[in-house]
Amino acid sequence: MDRGSVLLHLNETHIRSCHVLRSAWSEVGRQKQAPTFGHHVHASLFGAVNVHNGETVLHQTIAANAATFLDFLRMLNELDPYRCNEEV
């Protein structure tokens, strides 16, 4: 790596409010009830950590696909926090 290079760790995650009742004990003859909101909310997040100084950037989007990932990369390219302030 040259002196002007920056090393980033990137990742994405999905947060869902999907209420699933996998298994539960219940009284014989009485089915277990699980309250729900009637819809499933979700969010996708892209994140990056500057390995040199620990600065982080999060970007929330409605989906994680090639187009939204490219938008995230463009956003990172425009940000100054990823310029290393350390003199090597």
Order of alpha helices (4+ residues) and beta strands (2+ residues): beta-beta-beta-alpha
